Amino acid sequence: MSLETQLHEEMLAMYYNVGREIGYWAHRYLQRVRKVGGLQAAKDWLKPTSSPTRGLQRLAAVNRLDLSLEVFVLQEPWSSLFTKEELQVARQRINLISGGQLAEEVSTASDSNLLEGAVHKVTINAYERNPEARRRCLEKHGYSCFACKFNFKDYYGETAEGFIHVHHIIPLSEIKQEYTVDPINDLCPVCANCHAVIHLGGVTRTIEEVKAMIKANLEKRQSKIISEVSQGSDSI
């Protein structure tokens, strides 16, 4: 299966993922992808003269930009199918609509010194990401989420192999300058859901804080189940 065909299939899956996750069914999106193909549809939506879609605005409203076309095309290997101009449109839209919160996955050309944090002037500041730093991080830490242990390949199969977000433990938006990143100690893999929670509400939570949230909620659910089972036994 060619990369273009894989992208087409992923964009079809995106329609159903967004529908299931937030209840927004972008029927025009689906019709367009089916009519002209995923790659051409994406390129049409990423023209400089085009406007952000209603779907992107809906995703931003519920802090799920990780499900957007704009974030998707900036991911490897899909980014190789788009021009620099098209990728820049995606970056600008993400940063415009999110205020820079979810710019974690925005990548730029490789740099042997792994410098990150250089500022572009767009509508707001967008911080550069180094794909080589991402590669080294995942080579060391693997593809399972540091917070919840979720692995996309284990859950979705080979189609999702290699997919994971890479999180800057100290956000570049707080450093506000170019610096030499340590891929092992400064970066870590996180799933899209945990990544959204880390930045939810405009704050940056630590991995340990998110782990504690998951553990506390799990214990609460388990306690509720035990209580319900106990009450059921008492009524017999």
FIKOLZA-1660 file (N, C-alpha, C; in steps of 0.1 Angstrom, whole numbers, plus 5000, padded with zeros to 4 digits):
% residues 236
   i   px   py   pz ch aa at
   1 5008 4988 5000  A  M  N
   1 5000 5000 5000  A  M CA
   1 5009 5012 5000  A  M  C
   2 5006 5021 4990  A  S  N
   2 5014 5034 4990  A  S CA
   2 5011 5043 5001  A  S  C
   3 5021 5053 5003  A  L  N
   3 5019 5062 5014  A  L CA
   3 5006 5071 5012  A  L  C
   4 5004 5074 4999  A  E  N
   4 4992 5082 4996  A  E CA
   4 4979 5075 4999  A  E  C
   5 4979 5062 4996  A  T  N
   5 4967 5053 4999  A  T CA
   5 4965 5052 5014  A  T  C
   6 4976 5051 5021  A  Q  N
   6 4976 5050 5036  A  Q CA
   6 4970 5063 5042  A  Q  C
   7 4974 5074 5036  A  L  N
   7 4969 5087 5041  A  L CA
   7 4954 5088 5038  A  L  C
   8 4950 5084 5026  A  H  N
   8 4936 5084 5023  A  H CA
   8 4928 5076 5034  A  H  C
   9 4932 5064 5037  A  E  N
   9 4926 5055 5047  A  E CA
   9 4925 5062 5060  A  E  C
  10 4936 5068 5064  A  E  N
  10 4937 5075 5077  A  E CA
  10 4927 5087 5078  A  E  C
  11 4926 5094 5067  A  M  N
  11 4917 5105 5067  A  M CA
  11 4902 5100 5067  A  M  C
  12 4899 5089 5062  A  L  N
  12 4886 5083 5063  A  L CA
  12 4883 5079 5078  A  L  C
  13 4894 5073 5084  A  A  N
  13 4893 5069 5098  A  A CA
  13 4891 5081 5107  A  A  C
  14 4897 5093 5103  A  M  N
  14 4896 5105 5111  A  M CA
  14 4882 5110 5112  A  M  C
  15 4874 5108 5102  A  Y  N
  15 4860 5112 5102  A  Y CA
  15 4853 5104 5113  A  Y  C
  16 4855 5091 5114  A  Y  N
  16 4848 5083 5124  A  Y CA
  16 4854 5085 5138  A  Y  C
  17 4867 5088 5139  A  N  N
  17 4873 5090 5152  A  N CA
  17 4867 5103 5158  A  N  C
  18 4866 5114 5150  A  V  N
  18 4861 5126 5155  A  V CA
  18 4846 5125 5159  A  V  C
  19 4839 5117 5151  A  G  N
  19 4825 5115 5154  A  G CA
  19 4823 5108 5167  A  G  C
  20 4831 5097 5169  A  R  N
  20 4830 5090 5182  A  R CA
  20 4835 5098 5194  A  R  C
  21 4845 5105 5192  A  E  N
  21 4852 5112 5203  A  E CA
  21 4844 5124 5208  A  E  C
  22 4839 5132 5198  A  I  N
  22 4832 5145 5203  A  I CA
  22 4818 5146 5197  A  I  C
  23 4813 5136 5190  A  G  N
  23 4800 5137 5185  A  G CA
  23 4798 5146 5173  A  G  C
  24 4809 5150 5166  A  Y  N
  24 4808 5159 5154  A  Y CA
  24 4810 5151 5142  A  Y  C
  25 4800 5149 5133  A  W  N
  25 4801 5141 5121  A  W CA
  25 4802 5151 5109  A  W  C
  26 4814 5152 5104  A  A  N
  26 4817 5162 5093  A  A CA
  26 4814 5156 5080  A  A  C
  27 4801 5155 5076  A  H  N
  27 4797 5148 5064  A  H CA
  27 4803 5154 5051  A  H  C
  28 4804 5167 5051  A  R  N
  28 4811 5173 5039  A  R CA
  28 4825 5169 5038  A  R  C
  29 4832 5168 5049  A  Y  N
  29 4846 5164 5049  A  Y CA
  29 4847 5150 5043  A  Y  C
  30 4838 5141 5047  A  L  N
  30 4838 5127 5043  A  L CA
  30 4835 5126 5028  A  L  C
  31 4825 5134 5023  A  Q  N
  31 4821 5134 5009  A  Q CA
  31 4833 5139 5000  A  Q  C
  32 4840 5149 5005  A  R  N
  32 4851 5155 4998  A  R CA
  32 4863 5145 4997  A  R  C
  33 4866 5138 5008  A  V  N
  33 4877 5128 5008  A  V CA
  33 4874 5117 4998  A  V  C
  34 4861 5112 4998  A  R  N
  34 4857 5101 4990  A  R CA
  34 4857 5105 4975  A  R  C
  35 4854 5118 4972  A  K  N
  35 4853 5123 4959  A  K CA
  35 4866 5125 4952  A  K  C
  36 4875 5132 4959  A  V  N
  36 4888 5135 4952  A  V CA
  36 4900 5128 4958  A  V  C
  37 4898 5120 4969  A  G  N
  37 4909 5113 4975  A  G CA
  37 4915 5122 4987  A  G  C
  38 4920 5115 4997  A  G  N
  38 4925 5121 5009  A  G CA
  38 4936 5132 5007  A  G  C
  39 4946 5129 4998  A  L  N
  39 4957 5138 4996  A  L CA
  39 4952 5151 4990  A  L  C
  40 4944 5150 4979  A  Q  N
  40 4940 5161 4972  A  Q CA
  40 4930 5170 4981  A  Q  C
  41 4922 5163 4988  A  A  N
  41 4913 5170 4997  A  A CA
  41 4921 5178 5008  A  A  C
  42 4931 5172 5014  A  A  N
  42 4939 5178 5024  A  A CA
  42 4946 5190 5018  A  A  C
  43 4952 5189 5006  A  K  N
  43 4959 5200 4999  A  K CA
  43 4949 5211 4996  A  K  C
  44 4937 5208 4992  A  D  N
  44 4927 5219 4990  A  D CA
  44 4924 5226 5003  A  D  C
  45 4923 5219 5014  A  W  N
  45 4920 5226 5027  A  W CA
  45 4932 5234 5032  A  W  C
  46 4944 5231 5027  A  L  N
  46 4956 5237 5032  A  L CA
  46 4961 5248 5023  A  L  C
  47 4952 5253 5014  A  K  N
  47 4956 5264 5005  A  K CA
  47 4956 5277 5013  A  K  C
  48 4966 5285 5011  A  P  N
  48 4967 5298 5019  A  P CA
  48 4954 5306 5018  A  P  C
  49 4947 5305 5007  A  T  N
  49 4934 5313 5006  A  T CA
  49 4922 5307 5013  A  T  C
  50 4924 5294 5017  A  S  N
  50 4913 5287 5024  A  S CA
  50 4912 5292 5038  A  S  C
  51 4900 5289 5044  A  S  N
  51 4898 5293 5058  A  S CA
  51 4897 5281 5067  A  S  C
  52 4901 5282 5080  A  P  N
  52 4899 5271 5090  A  P CA
  52 4885 5265 5089  A  P  C
  53 4884 5252 5090  A  T  N
  53 4871 5246 5089  A  T CA
  53 4863 5247 5102  A  T  C
  54 4850 5245 5101  A  R  N
  54 4842 5245 5113  A  R CA
  54 4846 5233 5122  A  R  C
  55 4851 5222 5116  A  G  N
  55 4855 5211 5124  A  G CA
  55 4867 5214 5132  A  G  C
  56 4877 5222 5127  A  L  N
  56 4888 5226 5135  A  L CA
  56 4884 5235 5147  A  L  C
  57 4874 5243 5145  A  Q  N
  57 4870 5252 5156  A  Q CA
  57 4863 5244 5166  A  Q  C
  58 4855 5233 5162  A  R  N
  58 4848 5225 5172  A  R CA
  58 4859 5217 5180  A  R  C
  59 4869 5212 5173  A  L  N
  59 4879 5204 5180  A  L CA
  59 4887 5213 5190  A  L  C
  60 4889 5226 5186  A  A  N
  60 4896 5235 5196  A  A CA
  60 4888 5238 5208  A  A  C
  61 4875 5238 5206  A  A  N
  61 4865 5242 5217  A  A CA
  61 4865 5231 5228  A  A  C
  62 4868 5218 5224  A  V  N
  62 4869 5207 5233  A  V CA
  62 4883 5202 5236  A  V  C
  63 4893 5211 5232  A  N  N
  63 4907 5207 5235  A  N CA
  63 4911 5194 5229  A  N  C
  64 4906 5192 5216  A  R  N
  64 4910 5179 5209  A  R CA
  64 4916 5182 5195  A  R  C
  65 4925 5192 5195  A  L  N
  65 4932 5195 5182  A  L CA
  65 4940 5184 5178  A  L  C
  66 4943 5174 5187  A  D  N
  66 4951 5163 5183  A  D CA
  66 4944 5154 5172  A  D  C
  67 4931 5156 5171  A  L  N
  67 4923 5149 5161  A  L CA
  67 4921 5156 5148  A  L  C
  68 4927 5168 5147  A  S  N
  68 4925 5177 5135  A  S CA
  68 4934 5173 5123  A  S  C
  69 4929 5177 5111  A  L  N
  69 4937 5174 5099  A  L CA
  69 4950 5182 5100  A  L  C
  70 4950 5194 5106  A  E  N
  70 4962 5202 5106  A  E CA
  70 4973 5195 5114  A  E  C
  71 4970 5189 5126  A  V  N
  71 4980 5182 5133  A  V CA
  71 4984 5169 5126  A  V  C
  72 4974 5163 5120  A  F  N
  72 4977 5150 5113  A  F CA
  72 4987 5152 5102  A  F  C
  73 4986 5162 5094  A  V  N
  73 4995 5164 5082  A  V CA
  73 5009 5167 5087  A  V  C
  74 5011 5173 5099  A  L  N
  74 5024 5176 5104  A  L CA
  74 5031 5164 5110  A  L  C
  75 5024 5153 5111  A  Q  N
  75 5030 5141 5117  A  Q CA
  75 5038 5133 5106  A  Q  C
  76 5049 5127 5110  A  E  N
  76 5056 5117 5101  A  E CA
  76 5047 5105 5100  A  E  C
  77 5047 5098 5088  A  P  N
  77 5053 5102 5075  A  P CA
  77 5045 5110 5066  A  P  C
  78 5033 5115 5071  A  W  N
  78 5024 5122 5062  A  W CA
  78 5030 5135 5057  A  W  C
  79 5038 5142 5066  A  S  N
  79 5043 5155 5062  A  S CA
  79 5051 5155 5049  A  S  C
  80 5056 5143 5046  A  S  N
  80 5065 5143 5034  A  S CA
  80 5056 5144 5021  A  S  C
  81 5043 5143 5022  A  L  N
  81 5034 5144 5010  A  L CA
  81 5030 5158 5008  A  L  C
  82 5034 5168 5017  A  F  N
  82 5029 5182 5015  A  F CA
  82 5041 5191 5013  A  F  C
  83 5038 5203 5007  A  T  N
  83 5048 5213 5005  A  T CA
  83 5050 5221 5018  A  T  C
  84 5061 5228 5018  A  K  N
  84 5065 5236 5029  A  K CA
  84 5054 5247 5032  A  K  C
  85 5048 5252 5021  A  E  N
  85 5037 5262 5022  A  E CA
  85 5025 5256 5029  A  E  C
  86 5021 5244 5025  A  E  N
  86 5010 5237 5030  A  E CA
  86 5012 5234 5045  A  E  C
  87 5024 5229 5049  A  L  N
  87 5026 5226 5063  A  L CA
  87 5026 5239 5071  A  L  C
  88 5031 5250 5065  A  Q  N
  88 5031 5263 5072  A  Q CA
  88 5017 5268 5075  A  Q  C
  89 5008 5265 5065  A  V  N
  89 4994 5269 5068  A  V CA
  89 4988 5261 5079  A  V  C
  90 4992 5248 5080  A  A  N
  90 4987 5240 5091  A  A CA
  90 4992 5245 5104  A  A  C
  91 5005 5248 5105  A  R  N
  91 5011 5254 5117  A  R CA
  91 5004 5267 5122  A  R  C
  92 5002 5275 5112  A  Q  N
  92 4996 5288 5115  A  Q CA
  92 4982 5287 5121  A  Q  C
  93 4975 5278 5115  A  R  N
  93 4961 5276 5120  A  R CA
  93 4961 5270 5134  A  R  C
  94 4969 5260 5137  A  I  N
  94 4970 5254 5150  A  I CA
  94 4973 5264 5160  A  I  C
  95 4984 5272 5157  A  N  N
  95 4988 5282 5167  A  N CA
  95 4978 5294 5169  A  N  C
  96 4971 5297 5158  A  L  N
  96 4961 5308 5158  A  L CA
  96 4949 5304 5167  A  L  C
  97 4945 5291 5165  A  I  N
  97 4932 5287 5171  A  I CA
  97 4935 5282 5185  A  I  C
  98 4947 5277 5188  A  S  N
  98 4950 5272 5202  A  S CA
  98 4958 5281 5211  A  S  C
  99 4962 5292 5205  A  G  N
  99 4971 5301 5213  A  G CA
  99 4984 5294 5216  A  G  C
 100 4988 5285 5207  A  G  N
 100 5001 5278 5209  A  G CA
 100 5001 5266 5219  A  G  C
 101 4990 5263 5225  A  Q  N
 101 4990 5253 5235  A  Q CA
 101 4994 5239 5230  A  Q  C
 102 4989 5235 5218  A  L  N
 102 4992 5222 5213  A  L CA
 102 5001 5222 5201  A  L  C
 103 5012 5229 5202  A  A  N
 103 5021 5230 5191  A  A CA
 103 5032 5219 5193  A  A  C
 104 5030 5210 5202  A  E  N
 104 5040 5200 5205  A  E CA
 104 5045 5192 5193  A  E  C
 105 5036 5189 5184  A  E  N
 105 5040 5180 5173  A  E CA
 105 5044 5187 5160  A  E  C
 106 5045 5201 5161  A  V  N
 106 5049 5208 5149  A  V CA
 106 5064 5206 5146  A  V  C
 107 5068 5201 5135  A  S  N
 107 5081 5197 5132  A  S CA
 107 5087 5206 5121  A  S  C
 108 5101 5208 5121  A  T  N
 108 5107 5215 5111  A  T CA
 108 5119 5207 5106  A  T  C
 109 5127 5212 5097  A  A  N
 109 5139 5205 5092  A  A CA
 109 5148 5201 5103  A  A  C
 110 5155 5189 5100  A  S  N
 110 5164 5184 5110  A  S CA
 110 5176 5193 5112  A  S  C
 111 5182 5193 5124  A  D  N
 111 5193 5201 5127  A  D CA
 111 5203 5192 5135  A  D  C
 112 5215 5191 5131  A  S  N
 112 5224 5181 5138  A  S CA
 112 5227 5185 5152  A  S  C
 113 5225 5198 5156  A  N  N
 113 5227 5202 5170  A  N CA
 113 5214 5201 5178  A  N  C
 114 5204 5197 5172  A  L  N
 114 5191 5195 5179  A  L CA
 114 5186 5208 5186  A  L  C
 115 5188 5219 5179  A  L  N
 115 5183 5232 5184  A  L CA
 115 5168 5233 5183  A  L  C
 116 5162 5238 5193  A  E  N
 116 5147 5239 5193  A  E CA
 116 5143 5253 5199  A  E  C
 117 5131 5257 5196  A  G  N
 117 5126 5269 5203  A  G CA
 117 5127 5281 5194  A  G  C
 118 5133 5281 5182  A  A  N
 118 5134 5292 5174  A  A CA
 118 5120 5297 5171  A  A  C
 119 5118 5311 5171  A  V  N
 119 5105 5316 5170  A  V CA
 119 5102 5321 5156  A  V  C
 120 5091 5317 5149  A  H  N
 120 5086 5322 5137  A  H CA
 120 5077 5334 5140  A  H  C
 121 5075 5344 5132  A  K  N
 121 5065 5354 5134  A  K CA
 121 5053 5350 5125  A  K  C
 122 5043 5345 5131  A  V  N
 122 5030 5343 5123  A  V CA
 122 5020 5351 5130  A  V  C
 123 5008 5347 5132  A  T  N
 123 4998 5355 5139  A  T CA
 123 5002 5356 5154  A  T  C
 124 5007 5345 5159  A  I  N
 124 5013 5345 5172  A  I CA
 124 5026 5338 5171  A  I  C
 125 5033 5336 5182  A  N  N
 125 5046 5329 5182  A  N CA
 125 5044 5314 5180  A  N  C
 126 5051 5307 5171  A  A  N
 126 5051 5293 5169  A  A CA
 126 5065 5288 5171  A  A  C
 127 5067 5278 5179  A  Y  N
 127 5080 5273 5183  A  Y CA
 127 5084 5261 5174  A  Y  C
 128 5096 5261 5169  A  E  N
 128 5101 5250 5160  A  E CA
 128 5103 5237 5168  A  E  C
 129 5100 5226 5162  A  R  N
 129 5103 5213 5167  A  R CA
 129 5113 5206 5159  A  R  C
 130 5121 5198 5164  A  N  N
 130 5132 5191 5157  A  N CA
 130 5128 5176 5155  A  N  C
 131 5126 5171 5143  A  P  N
 131 5122 5157 5141  A  P CA
 131 5132 5147 5145  A  P  C
 132 5145 5151 5144  A  E  N
 132 5156 5142 5149  A  E CA
 132 5155 5140 5164  A  E  C
 133 5152 5150 5171  A  A  N
 133 5150 5149 5186  A  A CA
 133 5139 5139 5189  A  A  C
 134 5128 5140 5181  A  R  N
 134 5117 5131 5183  A  R CA
 134 5121 5117 5180  A  R  C
 135 5128 5115 5169  A  R  N
 135 5133 5101 5166  A  R CA
 135 5141 5095 5177  A  R  C
 136 5151 5103 5182  A  R  N
 136 5159 5098 5193  A  R CA
 136 5152 5095 5206  A  R  C
 137 5142 5103 5209  A  C  N
 137 5134 5101 5220  A  C CA
 137 5126 5088 5219  A  C  C
 138 5120 5085 5208  A  L  N
 138 5112 5073 5206  A  L CA
 138 5121 5061 5205  A  L  C
 139 5133 5063 5200  A  E  N
 139 5143 5052 5199  A  E CA
 139 5147 5047 5213  A  E  C
 140 5148 5056 5222  A  K  N
 140 5151 5053 5236  A  K CA
 140 5139 5049 5244  A  K  C
 141 5128 5056 5243  A  H  N
 141 5117 5054 5252  A  H CA
 141 5106 5045 5246  A  H  C
 142 5106 5042 5233  A  G  N
 142 5095 5034 5227  A  G CA
 142 5083 5042 5224  A  G  C
 143 5072 5035 5221  A  Y  N
 143 5060 5041 5216  A  Y CA
 143 5048 5039 5225  A  Y  C
 144 5050 5037 5238  A  S  N
 144 5039 5036 5248  A  S CA
 144 5039 5049 5256  A  S  C
 145 5027 5053 5259  A  C  N
 145 5025 5065 5266  A  C CA
 145 5031 5065 5280  A  C  C
 146 5039 5075 5284  A  F  N
 146 5045 5075 5297  A  F CA
 146 5034 5076 5308  A  F  C
 147 5023 5082 5305  A  A  N
 147 5013 5084 5316  A  A CA
 147 5004 5072 5318  A  A  C
 148 4998 5067 5307  A  C  N
 148 4988 5056 5308  A  C CA
 148 4992 5043 5302  A  C  C
 149 5004 5042 5296  A  K  N
 149 5010 5030 5290  A  K CA
 149 5003 5026 5277  A  K  C
 150 4993 5034 5272  A  F  N
 150 4986 5031 5259  A  F CA
 150 4996 5030 5248  A  F  C
 151 4995 5020 5239  A  N  N
 151 5003 5018 5227  A  N CA
 151 4994 5017 5215  A  N  C
 152 4995 5026 5205  A  F  N
 152 4986 5026 5194  A  F CA
 152 4987 5014 5186  A  F  C
 153 4998 5008 5184  A  K  N
 153 4999 4996 5176  A  K CA
 153 4992 4984 5183  A  K  C
 154 4994 4983 5196  A  D  N
 154 4988 4972 5203  A  D CA
 154 4973 4973 5202  A  D  C
 155 4968 4985 5202  A  Y  N
 155 4953 4986 5202  A  Y CA
 155 4947 4986 5188  A  Y  C
 156 4954 4993 5178  A  Y  N
 156 4948 4995 5165  A  Y CA
 156 4955 4986 5154  A  Y  C
 157 4966 4980 5158  A  G  N
 157 4973 4971 5148  A  G CA
 157 4984 4979 5140  A  G  C
 158 4989 4973 5130  A  E  N
 158 5000 4978 5122  A  E CA
 158 4997 4992 5116  A  E  C
 159 4985 4995 5113  A  T  N
 159 4981 5008 5107  A  T CA
 159 4986 5020 5116  A  T  C
 160 4986 5018 5129  A  A  N
 160 4989 5028 5138  A  A CA
 160 5004 5026 5144  A  A  C
 161 5011 5017 5138  A  E  N
 161 5025 5015 5143  A  E CA
 161 5033 5028 5142  A  E  C
 162 5040 5032 5152  A  G  N
 162 5049 5044 5152  A  G CA
 162 5042 5057 5155  A  G  C
 163 5029 5056 5157  A  F  N
 163 5021 5068 5160  A  F CA
 163 5021 5071 5175  A  F  C
 164 5026 5083 5179  A  I  N
 164 5026 5087 5193  A  I CA
 164 5030 5102 5193  A  I  C
 165 5025 5109 5203  A  H  N
 165 5029 5123 5204  A  H CA
 165 5042 5123 5213  A  H  C
 166 5050 5133 5211  A  V  N
 166 5062 5135 5219  A  V CA
 166 5061 5148 5226  A  V  C
 167 5061 5147 5239  A  H  N
 167 5059 5159 5248  A  H CA
 167 5071 5165 5254  A  H  C
 168 5072 5178 5253  A  H  N
 168 5083 5185 5260  A  H CA
 168 5080 5187 5274  A  H  C
 169 5088 5181 5283  A  I  N
 169 5085 5181 5297  A  I CA
 169 5085 5195 5302  A  I  C
 170 5094 5204 5297  A  I  N
 170 5093 5218 5300  A  I CA
 170 5089 5225 5287  A  I  C
 171 5076 5230 5286  A  P  N
 171 5071 5235 5273  A  P CA
 171 5080 5246 5267  A  P  C
 172 5082 5245 5254  A  L  N
 172 5091 5255 5248  A  L CA
 172 5085 5269 5249  A  L  C
 173 5071 5270 5250  A  S  N
 173 5065 5283 5252  A  S CA
 173 5069 5290 5265  A  S  C
 174 5074 5282 5274  A  E  N
 174 5079 5287 5287  A  E CA
 174 5093 5291 5286  A  E  C
 175 5101 5283 5278  A  I  N
 175 5115 5286 5277  A  I CA
 175 5118 5299 5269  A  I  C
 176 5110 5300 5258  A  K  N
 176 5109 5312 5249  A  K CA
 176 5123 5316 5243  A  K  C
 177 5131 5306 5240  A  Q  N
 177 5143 5308 5233  A  Q CA
 177 5148 5295 5227  A  Q  C
 178 5158 5296 5218  A  E  N
 178 5164 5285 5212  A  E CA
 178 5173 5278 5222  A  E  C
 179 5172 5264 5223  A  Y  N
 179 5181 5257 5232  A  Y CA
 179 5184 5244 5226  A  Y  C
 180 5195 5237 5231  A  T  N
 180 5198 5224 5227  A  T CA
 180 5191 5214 5235  A  T  C
 181 5182 5206 5228  A  V  N
 181 5173 5197 5235  A  V CA
 181 5180 5184 5238  A  V  C
 182 5177 5178 5250  A  D  N
 182 5182 5164 5253  A  D CA
 182 5170 5155 5250  A  D  C
 183 5171 5147 5239  A  P  N
 183 5159 5139 5235  A  P CA
 183 5156 5128 5246  A  P  C
 184 5165 5125 5255  A  I  N
 184 5162 5114 5265  A  I CA
 184 5156 5120 5277  A  I  C
 185 5161 5131 5282  A  N  N
 185 5156 5137 5294  A  N CA
 185 5146 5148 5293  A  N  C
 186 5145 5155 5281  A  D  N
 186 5136 5166 5279  A  D CA
 186 5123 5162 5272  A  D  C
 187 5123 5150 5266  A  L  N
 187 5112 5146 5258  A  L CA
 187 5106 5133 5263  A  L  C
 188 5093 5130 5261  A  C  N
 188 5088 5117 5264  A  C CA
 188 5076 5114 5256  A  C  C
 189 5073 5102 5252  A  P  N
 189 5061 5098 5244  A  P CA
 189 5048 5099 5253  A  P  C
 190 5038 5104 5247  A  V  N
 190 5025 5104 5254  A  V CA
 190 5014 5102 5243  A  V  C
 191 5003 5095 5247  A  C  N
 191 4992 5094 5237  A  C CA
 191 4985 5107 5236  A  C  C
 192 4976 5107 5225  A  A  N
 192 4969 5120 5222  A  A CA
 192 4960 5124 5234  A  A  C
 193 4954 5114 5240  A  N  N
 193 4945 5118 5251  A  N CA
 193 4952 5124 5263  A  N  C
 194 4963 5117 5267  A  C  N
 194 4970 5122 5279  A  C CA
 194 4977 5136 5275  A  C  C
 195 4981 5137 5263  A  H  N
 195 4987 5150 5258  A  H CA
 195 4977 5161 5260  A  H  C
 196 4965 5158 5256  A  A  N
 196 4954 5169 5257  A  A CA
 196 4952 5172 5272  A  A  C
 197 4952 5162 5280  A  V  N
 197 4949 5164 5295  A  V CA
 197 4961 5172 5301  A  V  C
 198 4973 5169 5297  A  I  N
 198 4985 5176 5302  A  I CA
 198 4983 5191 5300  A  I  C
 199 4978 5195 5288  A  H  N
 199 4976 5210 5285  A  H CA
 199 4962 5215 5287  A  H  C
 200 4953 5207 5292  A  L  N
 200 4939 5210 5294  A  L CA
 200 4938 5223 5303  A  L  C
 201 4930 5232 5298  A  G  N
 201 4927 5244 5306  A  G CA
 201 4938 5254 5306  A  G  C
 202 4948 5253 5297  A  G  N
 202 4959 5263 5296  A  G CA
 202 4970 5262 5306  A  G  C
 203 4970 5250 5313  A  V  N
 203 4981 5248 5322  A  V CA
 203 4990 5236 5317  A  V  C
 204 5001 5234 5323  A  T  N
 204 5009 5222 5319  A  T CA
 204 5011 5213 5331  A  T  C
 205 5005 5202 5331  A  R  N
 205 5006 5192 5342  A  R CA
 205 5018 5183 5339  A  R  C
 206 5024 5178 5350  A  T  N
 206 5035 5168 5349  A  T CA
 206 5029 5154 5346  A  T  C
 207 5038 5146 5341  A  I  N
 207 5034 5132 5338  A  I CA
 207 5029 5125 5351  A  I  C
 208 5036 5128 5362  A  E  N
 208 5032 5122 5375  A  E CA
 208 5018 5127 5379  A  E  C
 209 5015 5139 5377  A  E  N
 209 5002 5145 5380  A  E CA
 209 4991 5137 5372  A  E  C
 210 4994 5135 5359  A  V  N
 210 4984 5128 5351  A  V CA
 210 4983 5113 5355  A  V  C
 211 4994 5107 5359  A  K  N
 211 4994 5094 5364  A  K CA
 211 4985 5093 5377  A  K  C
 212 4986 5103 5385  A  A  N
 212 4979 5103 5398  A  A CA
 212 4964 5105 5395  A  A  C
 213 4961 5113 5385  A  M  N
 213 4947 5115 5381  A  M CA
 213 4941 5102 5376  A  M  C
 214 4948 5095 5367  A  I  N
 214 4944 5082 5362  A  I CA
 214 4941 5072 5373  A  I  C
 215 4951 5071 5383  A  K  N
 215 4950 5062 5394  A  K CA
 215 4939 5065 5403  A  K  C
 216 4937 5078 5406  A  A  N
 216 4926 5082 5415  A  A CA
 216 4912 5078 5409  A  A  C
 217 4911 5081 5396  A  N  N
 217 4898 5078 5389  A  N CA
 217 4896 5063 5388  A  N  C
 218 4906 5055 5386  A  L  N
 218 4905 5041 5385  A  L CA
 218 4900 5035 5399  A  L  C
 219 4907 5040 5409  A  E  N
 219 4903 5036 5423  A  E CA
 219 4889 5040 5426  A  E  C
 220 4884 5051 5421  A  K  N
 220 4871 5056 5424  A  K CA
 220 4861 5047 5417  A  K  C
 221 4864 5044 5404  A  R  N
 221 4855 5035 5396  A  R CA
 221 4854 5021 5403  A  R  C
 222 4866 5016 5407  A  Q  N
 222 4866 5002 5413  A  Q CA
 222 4858 5002 5426  A  Q  C
 223 4860 5013 5434  A  S  N
 223 4852 5014 5446  A  S CA
 223 4837 5014 5444  A  S  C
 224 4833 5021 5433  A  K  N
 224 4819 5022 5430  A  K CA
 224 4814 5009 5425  A  K  C
 225 4821 5001 5418  A  I  N
 225 4817 4988 5413  A  I CA
 225 4816 4978 5425  A  I  C
 226 4825 4979 5434  A  I  N
 226 4825 4970 5446  A  I CA
 226 4813 4974 5454  A  I  C
 227 4810 4987 5456  A  S  N
 227 4798 4991 5464  A  S CA
 227 4785 4986 5457  A  S  C
 228 4785 4987 5444  A  E  N
 228 4772 4983 5437  A  E CA
 228 4771 4968 5438  A  E  C
 229 4782 4960 5437  A  V  N
 229 4781 4946 5439  A  V CA
 229 4776 4942 5453  A  V  C
 230 4782 4949 5463  A  S  N
 230 4779 4946 5477  A  S CA
 230 4764 4949 5480  A  S  C
 231 4759 4960 5474  A  Q  N
 231 4745 4964 5476  A  Q CA
 231 4736 4954 5469  A  Q  C
 232 4741 4949 5458  A  G  N
 232 4733 4939 5451  A  G CA
 232 4732 4926 5459  A  G  C
 233 4743 4922 5465  A  S  N
 233 4743 4910 5474  A  S CA
 233 4734 4911 5486  A  S  C
 234 4734 4923 5492  A  D  N
 234 4726 4925 5504  A  D CA
 234 4711 4924 5501  A  D  C
 235 4707 4928 5488  A  S  N
 235 4693 4928 5485  A  S CA
 235 4688 4914 5481  A  S  C
 236 4697 4904 5480  A  I  N
 236 4692 4891 5476  A  I CA
 236 4686 4884 5488  A  I  C
% end
